[in-house]
Amino acid sequence: MLLEPIKWKANKIIFIDQTKLPSRLKYVRCMDIDTLCEAIKNLRLRGAPLIGVSVALGYALSAINSRSRTMAGLKKVLASSAIKLKATRPTAVNLFWAMKRMEDVFSRLSVDMSLQEIKRLLLKEALSILKEDQDMCRAIGRNGARLIKDKDIVLTHCNAGMLATAGHGTALSIFYEAKKKGKKFKVYADETRPLMQGSRLTMWELMKNGIDAILICDDMAASTIINKGVTKIIVGADRIARNGDAANKIGTYGLAVLAKYHNIPFYIAAPSSTIDHNIKTGKDIPIEERKREELIYVGAKQTAPIKAKVYNPAFDVTPARLITAIITESGVYDIKGFRRI
């Protein structure tokens, strides 16, 4: 099953509203930047690579929607849109990588060009980012699939699949490619509380694609590793520092500690655009804290006292020393100095 989590059609961004899954597959037609920003903030659109694609398309959408008749007017519109898009999610570096690409293209465009031509070139760049993401997913899948052996039992966390990218995913693309090669393996998927991306999205996606998948709650990871014979852990990432420290969905760090204790490999699968060369270590990665209601309620049901104090970080940072290797579109790299293996 090849999903299209996001696409461009008739000057609109069309995307899957991931908050409706798994009970309903709903597509949203987005015609303005404010709708897109709301969707990213509220996780209708999520996943670091997909957020990057989304903001690139959003920047192009702002240009196309602009009624400005001068270069100065268009510049003002795009500057305002960029501020809004950059404010949506602070941790995923793909957002800022994609925005920089779009802004660089705009800054290079000749003032002698027509506004229509400028808009066309901005859309062309955004669609290139989308296509590159699809190609990246396939490459990560091919590179990572060689790490999957027959009878492997793999644990994953959050959702790093088709729903987190414009293509086949990062961590989950490895499973799809391994299945294509005829390998027999099982995948255990954490629920990934509090927003349940593992149960709502990863399980839905893996089942749709015929992967032998079993759902567990986050508390069961240690027990599953020891009692079910987990052989490796593969997850995605939202930002990787120069030294290899990696930020991913909250709970990832705990899995890395478990992997170290049980002497099983712990892999990060992410595009090279997720590596932030401006950040030396994980200590410099901004960690988003989300609203308290996400812990007070599960859906519409209250599960904690209304006035309970809450700590709700969306991500944690796994130190490089706990990561076996990083799987990118260009290869698999040992975390020690990013040596290709």
C-alpha positions as CSV (number, residue, x, y, z in Angstrom):
1,M,0.0,0.0,0.0
2,L,1.6,3.3,-1.1
3,L,0.1,6.2,0.8
4,E,0.5,9.8,-0.2
5,P,0.6,11.6,3.1
6,I,1.0,14.9,1.2
7,K,0.7,16.1,-2.4
8,W,0.2,19.2,-4.4
9,K,-2.8,19.5,-6.6
10,A,-4.5,22.5,-8.3
11,N,-2.6,25.0,-6.2
12,K,-3.6,23.3,-2.9
13,I,-1.7,21.1,-0.4
14,I,-3.6,17.9,0.2
15,F,-2.6,15.9,3.2
16,I,-3.8,13.1,5.5
17,D,-5.2,14.3,8.8
18,Q,-3.2,11.9,11.1
19,T,-5.3,12.8,14.1
20,K,-8.2,10.9,12.5
21,L,-6.3,7.6,12.2
22,P,-6.7,4.7,12.6
23,S,-10.5,4.9,12.6
24,R,-10.8,7.2,9.5
25,L,-8.6,8.0,6.5
26,K,-9.3,11.7,5.9
27,Y,-7.6,14.0,3.4
28,V,-7.5,17.8,4.0
29,R,-7.4,20.4,1.2
30,C,-5.2,23.2,2.5
31,M,-5.5,26.5,0.7
32,D,-3.7,28.9,3.1
33,I,-0.7,29.1,5.4
34,D,-2.7,29.5,8.6
35,T,-4.5,26.1,8.0
36,L,-1.1,24.5,7.4
37,C,0.5,25.9,10.5
38,E,-2.4,24.7,12.6
39,A,-2.1,21.3,11.1
40,I,1.6,21.0,12.0
41,K,1.1,22.4,15.5
42,N,-1.7,20.0,16.3
43,L,0.0,17.0,14.6
44,R,-2.4,16.6,11.8
45,L,0.9,16.7,9.9
46,R,3.8,15.2,11.8
47,G,7.2,13.5,11.3
48,A,10.4,15.4,10.7
49,P,10.8,14.7,7.0
50,L,7.1,15.3,6.3
51,I,7.2,18.6,8.2
52,G,10.1,19.7,6.0
53,V,8.1,18.9,2.9
54,S,5.1,20.6,4.3
55,V,6.7,23.9,5.1
56,A,8.4,24.0,1.6
57,L,5.0,23.5,0.0
58,G,3.5,26.1,2.4
59,Y,6.1,28.7,1.4
60,A,5.3,28.1,-2.2
61,L,1.6,28.3,-1.4
62,S,2.0,31.7,0.2
63,A,3.8,33.0,-2.9
64,I,1.1,31.6,-5.2
65,N,-1.7,33.1,-3.0
66,S,0.0,36.5,-2.7
67,R,-1.8,39.3,-4.5
68,S,1.2,41.6,-4.3
69,R,2.1,43.2,-7.5
70,T,5.7,44.1,-6.6
71,M,8.7,42.2,-5.5
72,A,8.8,44.1,-2.3
73,G,5.2,43.1,-1.5
74,L,5.9,39.4,-2.3
75,K,9.0,39.6,-0.1
76,K,7.0,40.9,2.8
77,V,4.4,38.2,2.4
78,L,7.0,35.4,2.3
79,A,8.9,36.8,5.3
80,S,5.6,36.7,7.3
81,S,4.8,33.2,6.2
82,A,8.3,32.0,7.1
83,I,8.0,33.4,10.6
84,K,4.7,31.5,11.1
85,L,6.1,28.2,9.7
86,K,9.2,28.3,11.8
87,A,7.2,28.8,14.9
88,T,5.2,25.6,14.5
89,R,7.6,22.9,15.9
90,P,11.0,23.8,17.4
91,T,12.7,20.4,17.5
92,A,12.6,18.9,14.0
93,V,15.5,20.4,12.1
94,N,14.1,19.3,8.7
95,L,11.6,22.2,9.1
96,F,14.4,24.8,9.2
97,W,16.5,22.9,6.6
98,A,13.6,23.1,4.1
99,M,12.8,26.7,4.9
100,K,16.4,27.7,4.4
101,R,16.3,26.1,1.0
102,M,13.2,27.9,0.0
103,E,14.4,31.2,1.3
104,D,17.8,30.8,-0.5
105,V,16.0,30.2,-3.8
106,F,13.9,33.3,-3.3
107,S,16.9,35.4,-2.4
108,R,18.7,34.3,-5.6
109,L,15.9,35.1,-8.0
110,S,16.4,38.0,-10.2
111,V,14.4,41.2,-9.6
112,D,14.0,41.3,-13.4
113,M,11.9,38.2,-13.3
114,S,8.1,38.4,-13.4
115,L,6.3,37.6,-10.2
116,Q,4.6,34.7,-12.0
117,E,8.0,33.2,-12.9
118,I,9.2,33.6,-9.3
119,K,6.2,31.8,-8.0
120,R,6.7,29.0,-10.6
121,L,10.3,28.5,-9.5
122,L,9.4,28.4,-5.8
123,L,6.8,25.7,-6.5
124,K,9.4,23.8,-8.5
125,E,11.8,23.9,-5.6
126,A,9.2,22.7,-3.1
127,L,8.2,19.8,-5.4
128,S,11.9,18.9,-5.8
129,I,12.1,18.7,-2.0
130,L,9.0,16.4,-2.0
131,K,10.5,14.2,-4.7
132,E,13.9,14.0,-2.9
133,D,12.2,12.9,0.2
134,Q,10.5,10.0,-1.6
135,D,13.9,9.0,-3.1
136,M,15.5,9.3,0.3
137,C,13.0,7.0,1.9
138,R,13.7,4.3,-0.7
139,A,17.4,4.6,-0.2
140,I,17.2,4.4,3.6
141,G,15.0,1.3,3.2
142,R,17.6,-0.4,0.9
143,N,20.5,0.5,3.1
144,G,18.8,-0.6,6.3
145,A,17.3,-3.8,5.0
146,R,20.6,-5.5,4.9
147,L,20.7,-5.2,8.7
148,I,17.5,-7.3,9.0
149,K,18.0,-11.0,9.3
150,D,15.6,-13.9,9.0
151,K,13.9,-14.5,12.4
152,D,14.8,-11.0,13.6
153,I,12.5,-9.5,16.3
154,V,12.7,-5.8,16.0
155,L,11.3,-3.1,18.4
156,T,10.3,0.3,17.1
157,H,8.9,3.5,18.7
158,C,6.6,6.3,17.6
159,N,6.0,6.4,13.8
160,A,8.8,6.7,11.3
161,G,6.9,5.4,8.3
162,M,4.9,6.6,5.3
163,L,2.9,8.9,7.6
164,A,6.1,10.7,8.7
165,T,7.5,11.4,5.3
166,A,6.4,12.0,1.7
167,G,7.5,8.4,0.8
168,H,7.9,5.0,2.4
169,G,9.3,6.3,5.7
170,T,12.6,6.1,7.4
171,A,12.7,3.3,10.0
172,L,9.7,1.6,8.7
173,S,10.9,1.7,5.1
174,I,13.6,-0.7,6.2
175,F,10.9,-3.2,7.1
176,Y,9.1,-2.8,3.8
177,E,12.3,-3.3,1.8
178,A,13.3,-6.3,4.0
179,K,9.8,-7.8,3.3
180,K,10.2,-7.3,-0.4
181,K,13.5,-9.3,-0.2
182,G,11.6,-12.2,1.3
183,K,13.0,-11.9,4.8
184,K,10.9,-13.2,7.7
185,F,10.8,-11.1,10.9
186,K,8.5,-9.6,13.5
187,V,8.1,-6.0,14.7
188,Y,7.0,-5.0,18.1
189,A,5.6,-1.4,18.2
190,D,5.4,0.7,21.3
191,E,2.1,2.6,21.8
192,T,4.2,5.8,22.3
193,R,2.3,7.7,24.9
194,P,0.8,10.2,25.4
195,L,-0.3,10.7,21.8
196,M,-0.2,7.1,20.7
197,Q,1.6,7.5,17.4
198,G,2.8,3.9,17.7
199,S,-0.6,2.3,18.2
200,R,-2.6,4.8,16.1
201,L,-0.2,5.2,13.2
202,T,2.6,2.6,13.1
203,M,0.4,-0.4,13.8
204,W,-2.2,0.8,11.3
205,E,0.6,1.3,8.7
206,L,2.4,-2.0,9.4
207,M,-0.8,-4.0,9.2
208,K,-1.8,-2.3,6.0
209,N,1.5,-3.3,4.5
210,G,1.5,-6.9,5.6
211,I,4.2,-6.7,8.3
212,D,4.0,-9.2,11.1
213,A,3.5,-6.6,13.9
214,I,2.6,-6.8,17.6
215,L,1.5,-3.8,19.7
216,I,2.8,-3.3,23.2
217,C,2.5,-0.4,25.6
218,D,5.7,1.6,26.4
219,D,6.0,0.0,29.9
220,M,6.3,-3.4,28.3
221,A,9.5,-2.7,26.3
222,A,11.9,-4.2,28.8
223,S,9.8,-7.3,29.4
224,T,9.4,-7.7,25.6
225,I,13.1,-7.5,25.0
226,I,13.9,-10.2,27.5
227,N,10.9,-12.5,27.1
228,K,10.3,-12.2,23.3
229,G,14.0,-12.1,22.3
230,V,14.2,-8.7,20.6
231,T,17.3,-8.7,18.5
232,K,17.5,-5.0,17.6
233,I,15.8,-1.7,17.9
234,I,15.2,0.7,15.0
235,V,13.8,4.2,15.4
236,G,13.7,7.5,13.6
237,A,15.0,10.9,14.6
238,D,13.9,14.6,14.5
239,R,17.4,16.1,14.9
240,I,20.9,14.7,15.1
241,A,23.8,16.8,16.5
242,R,27.3,16.8,15.0
243,N,28.5,14.3,17.6
244,G,25.7,11.9,16.8
245,D,23.4,12.7,19.8
246,A,19.9,12.2,18.5
247,A,16.5,13.7,19.5
248,N,13.5,11.6,18.9
249,K,10.1,11.0,20.3
250,I,10.0,10.9,24.1
251,G,10.8,7.3,25.3
252,T,13.5,6.7,22.8
253,Y,16.3,7.4,25.2
254,G,14.9,4.7,27.6
255,L,14.9,2.2,24.8
256,A,18.6,3.0,24.0
257,V,19.5,2.4,27.6
258,L,17.6,-1.0,27.5
259,A,19.4,-1.9,24.3
260,K,22.8,-1.2,25.9
261,Y,22.0,-3.3,29.0
262,H,20.7,-6.2,26.9
263,N,23.6,-5.9,24.4
264,I,21.4,-5.5,21.3
265,P,22.0,-3.0,18.5
266,F,20.2,0.3,18.6
267,Y,19.8,2.0,15.2
268,I,18.7,5.5,14.1
269,A,17.2,5.8,10.6
270,A,17.0,9.3,9.3
271,P,17.8,11.4,6.2
272,S,21.1,13.4,6.1
273,S,18.9,16.6,6.3
274,T,18.1,15.6,9.9
275,I,21.8,16.1,10.9
276,D,22.2,19.6,12.2
277,H,25.8,20.6,11.6
278,N,25.2,23.8,13.5
279,I,24.7,21.9,16.8
280,K,27.7,20.3,18.5
281,T,25.9,18.0,21.0
282,G,22.4,17.0,22.0
283,K,22.5,19.6,24.8
284,D,22.0,22.3,22.2
285,I,18.8,20.7,20.7
286,P,15.6,22.6,21.7
287,I,13.1,20.2,23.2
288,E,9.5,21.1,22.6
289,E,7.2,20.9,25.6
290,R,3.5,20.3,24.7
291,K,0.3,21.3,26.4
292,R,-0.6,19.7,29.7
293,E,-4.0,18.5,28.5
294,E,-2.2,15.7,26.5
295,L,-1.5,14.0,29.9
296,I,-4.7,15.0,31.6
297,Y,-6.9,13.4,28.9
298,V,-6.8,10.4,26.7
299,G,-9.0,11.6,23.8
300,A,-12.0,13.1,25.4
301,K,-11.7,11.0,28.6
302,Q,-10.1,12.6,31.7
303,T,-7.5,10.3,33.2
304,A,-5.8,12.6,35.7
305,P,-6.8,15.3,38.1
306,I,-7.6,18.6,36.2
307,K,-5.1,20.6,38.4
308,A,-2.3,18.0,38.3
309,K,1.1,19.4,37.6
310,V,2.4,18.1,34.3
311,Y,5.8,17.7,32.6
312,N,5.2,16.9,28.9
313,P,8.4,17.0,26.7
314,A,7.7,15.8,23.2
315,F,11.2,14.5,22.7
316,D,14.3,13.2,24.5
317,V,17.9,13.0,23.4
318,T,19.8,9.7,23.1
319,P,23.6,10.1,23.6
320,A,25.7,9.0,20.7
321,R,27.5,6.4,22.9
322,L,24.2,4.4,23.0
323,I,23.6,4.4,19.2
324,T,25.1,1.6,17.2
325,A,24.8,3.2,13.8
326,I,22.8,5.8,11.9
327,I,21.1,4.7,8.7
328,T,20.8,7.4,6.1
329,E,20.1,7.5,2.3
330,S,23.8,7.4,1.6
331,G,24.7,4.5,3.8
332,V,25.0,3.0,7.3
333,Y,27.4,4.9,9.6
334,D,29.1,3.7,12.8
335,I,28.4,6.3,15.4
336,K,32.1,6.6,16.2
337,G,33.2,9.3,13.8
338,F,30.3,8.5,11.4
339,R,32.4,5.8,9.7
340,R,30.6,4.0,6.9
341,I,30.1,0.3,7.6
